């Protein structure tokens, strides 16, 4: 008793430490800042008490207002040019080198050129068409011009053409005032950066909104400004530690509640280190991914496929566990995301739809349908929410819809993610189990050739056990795979087992009872070796380990006792090494294995004989406490008995006798 209590205490301490470590990593991943405790949505009523400003804060402009300010600056910008006198030389050189004009004419051309360049020949720019003024920089001195004061190249050529029609001279005329795009852009960017993000100020103690008041667009912007100011405040080391501690406690409580739920509803998971670590890892993984996105840009949070969590957990466990683990995950994430109530609502509905639509995780094609339904769910909730707040379809943003689409596409990565988890934690999913239910696998083909009787027995056990587990609840596919492989150890000495003895020779006739018992018992150890050799997963090997539990080879034990009355007996020689079944799946296979094998030796397969056989074997196993480590209830056992009787009656074609009364 003390050892049991000590074991439970150690397990509780271990789980608590795992929760603490997980909570610390999650808290460190998320940004540590004070949270705004009020939830609000434009177009709805303020549900909290009348709010007075706790601090002085500026009212921020909306994105639309900032965009308008930017457009106004761009519209009223001034173009900058620089004067380059060196460009005039090409015209003077062309005039001097022209031979077919007189010296006097050259002088006149040079004077005209000087006059033109003194006015200024500007390089026309496409942006200057709507600009009234430009600024010309010459020798680091800026001078403002009206565009009409300057000449463009065509105007300058027209003036020069009054003196000469020489094309070489006219084509040599270039603008000496060149557009300076670098200076223009630098000054424009400086002005854009100087745009004030504020449009007012709220003083500490000033009433912001009263209880029940409608949250208009103006009020919503003030509340958003307060939220940003409150969350963006620089916090000291003391406050930082306080916030960390508060979040740490909340996350710990949430994870501990999940552990209590698992311990209460799935006692087979709680003591299993691999299963618990898998659940904590999935929660930690999705929280860290979300923390990474929040640190980049919180507006992308809906692109993260949080619904991977229920799919993964449901694949390895069950629907109830997947829903609870998913709830815990979105609650923890809700502590850090903006508009946490809205976020949790989105994810909760999407998660339920994911769990419902992904009913058959063995069919990978179902993920396409699940992904599509998830996208439609997100989109419909978003559209409905927008209509409720803005009463218009025009407020719907395509970027948000695209994020939902990306979320749905990323959900398809559940399949490779599940494969990775299988390897990391030594677990097995329905996708992998399918491969081990194929009777054409190498090891099962070998069993069918070397031990055909055992092979037929295994198929019969698999068929019956699968039907039973479907009735009482459990992983039917795992049961089938485990039942097909539970007796592979008989490949070593197949003739030691009666179902394979078809020559009339029984090798046990040459052995003592202890030797025969050890030969029979050895098939469990041999089966485990075969399983590892063929790289069978641990959950299937568990069926090999447990299908006899710690029971005895009763035939040889009873014969030995009968022939050696009063002699001390080493019972371990006749006892399987165990362990006992620790899940309903392994327990069911143990029952069916014993009953099916025994039913073959019945000479009379009447309803009463089958009923008696089933009751005797299963009652004996219960008295021997073979199911004490599994989560089977007495109701489950009674149901299994009744179903087993019906199955065996069907297999052996037991007919019900009808009494006919003649009139």
C-alpha positions in Angstrom: 0.0 0.0 0.0 2.8 2.4 0.9 4.6 1.7 -2.4 1.4 2.5 -4.3 1.0 5.8 -2.4 4.7 6.6 -3.0 4.3 5.8 -6.7 1.2 8.1 -7.0 3.0 10.9 -5.1 6.1 10.6 -7.4 3.8 10.7 -10.5 1.9 13.8 -9.2 5.2 15.6 -8.5 6.5 14.7 -12.0 3.3 16.0 -13.7 3.5 19.2 -11.6 7.1 19.8 -12.7 6.2 19.2 -16.3 3.3 21.7 -16.0 5.6 24.3 -14.4 8.3 23.9 -17.1 5.7 24.2 -19.9 4.1 27.2 -18.3 7.5 29.0 -17.9 8.4 28.4 -21.6 5.0 29.6 -22.7 5.2 32.8 -20.7 8.7 33.5 -21.8 7.6 33.1 -25.5 4.8 35.6 -25.3 5.6 39.4 -25.0 5.5 40.5 -21.3 3.3 43.5 -21.2 0.3 44.7 -19.2 -3.0 43.6 -20.6 -6.0 45.7 -21.3 -8.8 44.1 -19.3 -11.8 45.5 -21.3 -13.3 43.8 -24.3 -15.1 46.1 -26.8 -16.4 46.0 -30.3 -17.6 48.9 -32.4 -21.3 49.0 -32.9 -22.1 47.3 -29.6 -22.9 48.6 -26.2 -20.2 49.2 -23.5 -20.8 46.3 -21.1 -18.5 47.4 -18.4 -18.8 50.1 -15.7 -18.4 53.8 -16.7 -14.8 54.2 -17.8 -12.6 57.1 -16.6 -9.1 57.5 -18.1 -6.5 56.0 -15.7 -3.7 58.0 -17.5 -3.1 60.9 -19.8 -3.0 59.6 -23.4 -3.3 61.0 -26.9 -6.2 60.0 -29.3 -4.6 58.2 -32.2 -5.6 58.8 -35.7 -7.1 55.9 -37.6 -5.2 54.2 -40.5 -7.6 56.0 -42.9 -6.8 59.4 -41.4 -3.1 58.8 -41.5 -3.4 57.6 -45.1 -5.3 60.8 -46.0 -2.5 62.9 -44.4 0.1 61.1 -46.4 -1.8 61.6 -49.6 -2.2 65.3 -48.9 1.5 65.7 -48.3 2.3 63.8 -51.6 -0.2 66.0 -53.4 1.3 69.3 -52.1 5.0 68.2 -52.4 7.5 70.5 -54.0 9.9 69.2 -56.7 13.6 69.8 -56.2 16.0 70.5 -59.1 19.7 71.2 -59.3 21.4 73.6 -61.7 24.3 72.1 -63.8 26.1 74.8 -65.8 28.4 72.3 -67.4 25.6 71.1 -69.6 25.6 74.5 -71.4 29.0 73.8 -72.8 27.8 71.4 -75.4 25.7 74.1 -77.0 28.6 76.7 -77.0 30.9 74.0 -78.5 28.4 73.2 -81.3 28.1 76.9 -82.2 31.9 77.4 -82.3 32.4 74.2 -84.4 29.8 75.1 -87.0 31.6 76.2 -90.3 28.8 77.3 -92.6 27.8 80.4 -90.4 29.5 83.7 -90.0 31.4 84.9 -87.0 28.7 87.6 -86.4 26.0 85.0 -86.5 28.0 82.9 -84.0 28.2 85.8 -81.6 24.5 86.4 -81.9 23.8 82.7 -81.2 26.0 82.7 -78.1 24.3 85.8 -76.7 20.9 84.2 -77.3 22.2 81.0 -75.6 23.4 83.0 -72.6 20.0 84.7 -72.4 18.2 81.4 -72.6 20.4 79.7 -69.9 20.1 82.8 -67.7 16.4 82.3 -67.6 16.9 78.6 -67.1 16.1 75.5 -69.2 14.3 73.0 -67.0 14.1 69.2 -67.5 10.4 68.4 -67.6 9.4 65.7 -65.2 6.1 63.8 -65.3 5.3 64.8 -61.7 5.8 68.5 -62.4 2.7 68.6 -64.6 0.5 69.3 -61.6 3.1 71.3 -59.6 2.9 75.1 -59.6 6.3 75.7 -57.9 9.7 74.0 -58.0 12.9 74.7 -56.1 16.2 74.9 -57.8 19.4 74.3 -55.9 22.6 76.0 -57.1 25.8 76.1 -55.1 23.9 74.8 -52.0 21.5 77.7 -52.3 17.8 76.9 -52.9 15.6 79.3 -54.9 11.9 78.9 -55.5 10.5 79.3 -59.0 7.1 79.3 -60.6 7.2 76.8 -63.4 6.1 79.4 -66.0 9.3 81.5 -65.2 11.5 78.8 -66.7 11.8 77.4 -70.2 11.6 73.8 -71.1 13.8 72.4 -73.9 11.3 72.9 -76.7 10.6 76.5 -75.7 14.4 77.2 -75.6 14.8 75.7 -79.1 12.0 77.9 -80.4 13.8 81.0 -79.2 17.1 79.9 -80.6 15.6 78.9 -83.9 14.8 82.7 -84.5 18.5 83.1 -85.3 19.4 79.7 -86.8 17.8 76.7 -88.3 20.9 74.6 -88.0 19.7 71.2 -86.6 23.1 70.3 -85.1 23.1 73.5 -83.0 19.4 73.1 -82.0 19.9 69.5 -81.0 22.9 70.4 -78.8 20.7 72.5 -76.6 20.2 70.7 -73.2 18.4 71.6 -70.0 20.7 73.0 -67.3 18.1 72.5 -64.5 17.9 68.8 -63.7 15.3 67.0 -61.6 16.8 65.9 -58.3 14.7 62.8 -57.3 16.9 62.0 -54.3 16.4 65.3 -52.6 12.8 65.4 -53.5 12.2 61.9 -52.0 14.2 62.6 -48.9 12.3 65.8 -48.1 9.0 64.1 -48.9 9.8 61.2 -46.6 10.9 63.5 -43.9 7.5 65.3 -44.1 5.7 62.0 -44.1 7.6 60.9 -41.0 6.7 64.1 -39.3 3.0 63.4 -39.6 1.5 63.4 -36.2 -0.3 60.2 -35.2 -2.4 62.1 -32.6 -5.5 64.2 -33.0 -6.3 65.0 -29.5 -5.6 64.4 -25.8 -7.6 62.7 -23.0 -6.6 63.7 -19.5 -6.4 61.4 -16.5 -9.7 61.1 -14.8 -11.7 62.3 -17.9 -14.8 60.2 -18.6 -14.3 58.1 -21.8 -17.5 56.1 -22.0 -20.5 55.3 -19.7 -22.0 52.0 -19.1 -24.5 50.9 -21.8 -23.3 53.6 -24.2 -23.1 52.7 -27.9 -19.5 52.3 -29.0 -19.4 54.6 -32.0 -16.4 54.9 -34.4 -15.1 57.9 -32.5 -15.5 56.2 -29.1 -13.9 53.0 -30.5 -10.9 55.0 -31.6 -10.5 56.6 -28.2 -10.7 53.1 -26.5 -8.2 51.7 -29.0 -5.9 54.6 -28.2 -6.2 54.0 -24.5 -5.5 50.3 -25.0 -2.4 51.0 -27.0 -1.2 53.6 -24.5 -1.9 51.3 -21.6 -0.2 48.2 -23.2 2.7 50.3 -24.6 3.6 51.9 -21.3 7.1 51.3 -20.2 7.0 49.1 -17.1 9.6 48.9 -14.4 11.2 45.7 -13.2 8.8 45.3 -10.3 5.7 45.6 -12.6 7.4 43.4 -15.2 7.8 40.7 -12.5 4.3 41.2 -11.3 2.9 40.7 -14.8 5.0 37.6 -15.4 3.9 36.1 -12.1 0.2 36.8 -12.8 0.4 35.2 -16.3 2.5 32.3 -14.9 -0.2 31.5 -12.3 -3.0 31.7 -14.8 -1.2 29.4 -17.3 -0.3 27.0 -14.5 -3.9 26.8 -13.3 -5.1 26.2 -16.8 -2.7 23.4 -17.5 -3.3 21.8 -14.1 -7.1 21.9 -14.8 -6.3 20.0 -18.0 -4.2 17.4 -16.1 -7.1 16.9 -13.6 -9.5 16.4 -16.5 -7.2 13.8 -18.1 -6.7 12.0 -14.8 -10.5 11.9 -14.2 -11.6 11.0 -17.8 -8.6 9.2 -19.2 -6.8 7.5 -16.3 -4.9 5.5 -18.9 -3.2 8.7 -20.2 -2.2 10.3 -16.9 0.4 7.7 -15.8 1.9 7.4 -19.3 4.9 9.8 -19.7 4.9 9.7 -23.5 1.2 10.5 -23.8 1.3 13.4 -21.3 4.5 14.8 -22.8 2.8 14.6 -26.3 -0.2 16.6 -25.1 2.0 19.2 -23.3 4.2 19.5 -26.4 1.3 20.1 -28.7 0.0 22.9 -26.4 3.5 24.3 -26.1 4.1 24.2 -29.9 1.0 26.0 -30.9 1.5 28.7 -28.2 5.1 29.3 -29.3 4.0 29.6 -33.0 1.3 32.1 -31.9 3.9 34.0 -29.8 6.2 34.2 -32.7 3.4 35.7 -34.9 2.4 38.2 -32.2 5.9 39.4 -31.9 6.1 39.9 -35.7 2.6 41.4 -36.2 -0.5 40.6 -34.2 -2.8 41.2 -37.2 -1.7 37.9 -38.6 -2.9 35.8 -35.7 -5.8 34.3 -37.7 -3.4 32.8 -40.2 -2.1 30.4 -37.5 -3.8 27.0 -37.9 -4.7 26.6 -34.2 -7.2 23.8 -35.2 -4.2 21.5 -35.8 -4.4 20.9 -32.0 -7.8 19.1 -31.9 -6.9 17.1 -35.0 -3.6 15.9 -33.6 -5.0 15.1 -30.1 -8.1 13.3 -31.6 -5.8 11.2 -33.8 -3.8 9.9 -30.8 -6.6 9.9 -28.2 -10.3 10.7 -28.3 -12.8 13.5 -29.1 -13.4 14.6 -25.5 -9.7 14.9 -24.8 -9.1 16.7 -28.1 -11.8 19.3 -27.3 -10.5 19.9 -23.8 -6.9 20.3 -24.8 -8.0 22.6 -27.6 -9.9 24.8 -25.1 -6.9 25.0 -22.8 -4.7 26.0 -25.8 -7.0 28.9 -27.0 -7.5 30.1 -23.4 -3.8 30.4 -22.9 -3.3 32.1 -26.3 -6.3 34.4 -25.4 -4.2 35.9 -22.6 -1.9 37.4 -25.1 -3.8 38.2 -28.3 -5.8 41.4 -28.9 -9.6 41.2 -28.6 -9.2 37.8 -26.8 -13.0 37.2 -26.4 -13.5 37.6 -30.2 -10.5 35.4 -30.9 -11.6 32.6 -28.5 -15.1 32.7 -30.1 -13.7 32.3 -33.6 -11.4 29.5 -32.6 -14.0 27.7 -30.4 -16.5 27.5 -33.2 -13.9 26.6 -35.8 -12.4 23.9 -33.5 -15.8 22.3 -32.9 -16.4 22.2 -36.6 -13.0 20.7 -37.2 -13.6 17.9 -34.6 -17.0 17.1 -36.0 -15.9 17.0 -39.7 -12.7 15.1 -39.1 -14.6 12.1 -37.7 -12.7 9.5 -39.6 -9.0 10.3 -39.1 -8.1 7.2 -41.0 -9.1 8.8 -44.3 -6.6 11.4 -45.2 -8.9 12.8 -48.0 -11.2 14.0 -45.2 -8.7 16.7 -44.4 -9.6 18.5 -47.6 -13.2 18.6 -46.6 -12.3 19.7 -43.1 -10.0 22.4 -44.5 -12.8 23.8 -46.7 -15.4 23.7 -43.9 -12.9 25.5 -41.6 -12.4 28.3 -44.1 -16.2 28.7 -44.6 -16.7 28.8 -40.8 -14.1 31.5 -40.3 -15.3 33.5 -43.3 -19.0 33.3 -42.2 -18.2 34.3 -38.6 -16.1 37.3 -39.9 -18.8 38.5 -42.3 -21.5 38.2 -39.7 -19.4 40.0 -37.2 -18.8 42.8 -39.7 -22.4 43.1 -40.6 -23.3 43.4 -36.9 -20.7 46.1 -36.2 -20.8 48.1 -39.5 -24.1 47.1 -41.1 -22.3 46.9 -44.5 -20.4 44.5 -46.7 -18.0 47.2 -47.8 -16.1 46.9 -44.4 -15.1 43.3 -45.3 -11.3 43.2 -45.8 -9.9 40.8 -48.4 -6.7 40.5 -46.4 -8.5 38.9 -43.5 -10.3 36.5 -45.8 -6.9 35.6 -47.3 -5.6 34.9 -43.8 -8.5 32.5 -43.2 -7.6 30.8 -46.5 -4.0 30.5 -45.5 -5.1 29.1 -42.1 -7.1 26.4 -43.8 -4.3 25.5 -46.2 -1.8 25.2 -43.3 -4.2 22.8 -41.6 -3.3 20.2 -44.2 0.2 20.1 -42.5 -1.5 18.1 -39.7 -0.6 14.9 -41.5 3.2 15.4 -41.6 3.1 16.9 -38.1 1.4 13.8 -36.8 4.1 11.6 -38.5 6.8 13.7 -36.7 5.0 13.3 -33.4 4.8 9.5 -33.9 8.6 9.3 -34.2 9.3 11.8 -31.4 7.0 10.1 -28.8 6.8 6.5 -30.0 3.1 6.9 -30.5 1.0 5.5 -33.2 -1.9 7.1 -35.1 -4.7 5.6 -37.2 -2.8 6.5 -40.3 0.0 4.2 -39.3 -2.2 1.5 -37.8 -3.8 0.9 -41.2 -0.4 -0.4 -42.4 -0.4 -3.0 -39.6 -3.9 -4.3 -40.2 -2.8 -5.6 -43.6 -2.5 -9.4 -43.4 -0.2 -9.4 -46.4 2.6 -7.8 -44.4 5.8 -9.8 -44.2 5.5 -11.0 -40.6 1.8 -12.0 -41.0 2.5 -13.8 -44.2 5.2 -15.7 -42.4 2.8 -16.5 -39.6 0.2 -17.8 -42.1 2.7 -20.2 -43.7 4.6 -21.4 -40.6 1.7 -21.4 -38.1 -1.6 -21.4 -40.1 -3.7 -22.4 -37.1 -2.3 -19.5 -35.1 -2.9 -17.2 -38.0 -6.6 -18.2 -38.3 -6.9 -17.8 -34.5 -5.4 -14.3 -34.7 -7.8 -13.3 -37.5 -10.8 -14.6 -35.5 -9.6 -12.7 -32.4 -9.1 -9.5 -34.4 -12.6 -9.7 -35.9 -14.3 -10.4 -32.6 -12.2 -7.9 -30.5 -12.8 -5.1 -33.1 -16.6 -5.6 -32.8 -16.4 -5.6 -29.0 -14.4 -2.4 -28.7 -16.7 -0.6 -31.1 -19.5 -1.4 -28.7 -17.9 -0.4 -25.4 -15.8 2.5 -26.9 -12.1 2.5 -27.8 -9.7 2.4 -30.7 -11.0 -0.4 -32.9 -8.2 -0.1 -35.5 -5.5 -0.4 -32.8 -7.3 -3.5 -31.4 -7.4 -5.1 -34.8 -3.7 -4.5 -35.4 -2.8 -5.7 -31.9 -4.9 -8.8 -32.2 -3.4 -9.8 -35.5 0.1 -9.6 -34.1 -0.4 -10.8 -30.5 0.7 -14.4 -31.1 3.6 -13.8 -33.6 5.9 -15.3 -31.0 4.5 -18.8 -31.9 6.6 -18.6 -35.1 9.6 -19.9 -33.1 8.0 -23.3 -32.1 4.6 -23.4 -33.9 4.2 -27.2 -33.2 4.1 -26.6 -29.4 0.6 -25.0 -29.9 -2.3 -27.3 -30.4 -3.9 -25.2 -33.3 -0.8 -26.0 -35.4 -0.6 -29.7 -34.6 -2.0 -31.4 -37.7 0.3 -34.4 -37.9 -0.8 -36.2 -34.8 2.5 -35.7 -33.0 2.5 -33.6 -29.8 6.0 -32.4 -28.8 4.8 -31.9 -25.2 4.7 -35.7 -24.8 8.5 -35.6 -24.6 8.7 -32.7 -22.1 8.0 -32.3 -18.4 5.1 -30.1 -17.3 7.4 -27.3 -16.2 9.3 -27.5 -19.5 6.0 -27.5 -21.5 4.8 -24.4 -19.4 8.1 -22.6 -20.2 7.8 -23.5 -23.9 4.3 -22.0 -24.0 5.2 -18.9 -21.9 8.3 -18.2 -24.1 6.1 -17.2 -27.1 5.4 -13.8 -25.4 9.1 -13.0 -25.1 9.8 -14.3 -28.7 6.9 -12.2 -30.0 8.4 -9.1 -28.5 11.7 -9.9 -30.1 10.0 -10.5 -33.5 8.1 -7.2 -33.1 11.3 -5.2 -32.5 13.0 -6.9 -35.4 10.2 -5.9 -37.7 10.0 -2.4 -36.1 6.5 -2.7 -34.9 5.4 0.3 -32.8 5.2 0.1 -29.0 1.3 0.3 -28.8 1.1 -2.9 -30.9 3.9 -4.6 -28.9 1.8 -3.8 -25.8 -0.8 -6.4 -27.0 2.0 -9.0 -27.3 3.2 -8.2 -23.8 -0.2 -8.2 -22.1 -2.4 -10.7 -23.8 -1.7 -13.3 -21.1 -1.1 -10.8 -18.3 0.2 -12.6 -15.2 -2.0 -15.7 -15.7 -0.9 -19.3 -15.4 -0.6 -22.1 -18.0 -3.4 -23.8 -16.1 -3.4 -27.1 -18.0 0.2 -27.9 -17.2 0.0 -26.3 -13.7 -3.1 -28.4 -12.7 -1.5 -31.6 -14.1 1.7 -30.9 -12.2 -0.2 -30.3 -9.0 -2.3 -33.4 -9.4 0.7 -35.6 -10.0 2.8 -34.0 -7.2 0.4 -33.6 -4.2 1.9 -31.9 -1.2 5.1 -31.0 -3.0 6.2 -27.3 -3.0 5.6 -25.6 -6.3 7.5 -22.7 -7.8 4.5 -21.0 -9.3 6.7 -18.6 -11.3 7.6 -21.5 -13.7 3.9 -21.7 -14.7 3.1 -18.0 -14.7 3.4 -15.5 -17.5 5.7 -12.5 -16.8 3.0 -9.9 -17.6 2.4 -7.0 -17.4 -1.4 -7.1 -17.0 -3.5 -5.2 -19.6 -3.4 -1.5 -18.9 -6.0 -0.3 -21.4 -9.5 -1.4 -22.5 -8.1 -2.4 -25.8 -5.5 -4.8 -24.5 -7.9 -6.1 -21.9 -10.5 -6.9 -24.6 -7.9 -8.8 -26.7 -6.9 -10.8 -23.6 -10.5 -11.9 -23.0 -11.2 -12.7 -26.7 -7.9 -14.6 -27.0 -8.6 -16.9 -24.1 -12.3 -17.5 -24.9 -11.8 -18.0 -28.7 -9.0 -20.5 -28.1 -11.0 -22.4 -25.4 -14.1 -22.5 -27.6 -12.2 -24.6 -30.2 -11.9 -27.4 -27.7 -15.6 -27.5 -26.9 -17.3 -30.7 -28.1 -20.8 -29.2 -27.7 -21.2 -25.7 -29.0 -24.7 -25.2 -27.6 -25.9 -21.9 -26.3 -25.6 -23.0 -22.7 -22.1 -24.4 -23.1 -20.8 -21.3 -24.8 -22.4 -19.1 -22.2 -20.8 -21.2 -19.4 -17.4 -21.1 -21.1 -17.4 -17.3 -21.5 -18.5 -16.7 -17.9 -16.0 -19.1 -16.4 -13.0 -17.7 -18.3 -13.7 -14.0 -17.9 -14.8 -14.4 -14.2 -11.5 -16.3 -13.6 -9.5 -13.5 -15.2 -11.3 -11.0 -13.0 -10.7 -13.0 -9.8 -7.1 -13.1 -10.8 -7.2 -9.3 -11.1 -6.0 -9.3 -14.7 -8.0 -6.2 -15.5 -7.1 -4.2 -12.4 -4.8 -1.8 -14.4 -7.3 -1.2 -17.2 -10.2 1.3 -17.2 -12.9 -1.3 -17.8 -16.0 -1.0 -15.6 -18.2 -3.9 -14.5 -20.8 -2.6 -17.0 -18.2 -2.9 -19.7 -17.3 -6.5 -18.7 -21.0 -7.6 -18.6 -21.5 -6.1 -22.1 -18.4 -7.8 -23.4 -19.6 -11.2 -22.0 -23.0 -10.9 -23.7 -21.5 -9.8 -27.0 -18.9 -12.6 -26.9 -21.6 -15.2 -26.4 -23.5 -13.9 -29.4 -20.4 -13.8 -31.5 -19.4 -17.4 -30.7 -23.0 -18.6 -31.2 -22.9 -17.0 -34.6 -19.5 -18.5 -35.5 -20.5 -22.0 -34.5 -24.0 -21.6 -36.0 -25.9 -22.3 -32.7 -29.6 -22.6 -33.5 -32.4 -21.6 -31.1 -34.8 -24.4 -30.5 -38.4 -23.4 -31.0 -41.2 -25.2 -29.2 -44.2 -25.6 -31.5 -47.5 -26.1 -29.9 -50.2 -27.8 -32.0 -53.7 -26.7 -31.8 
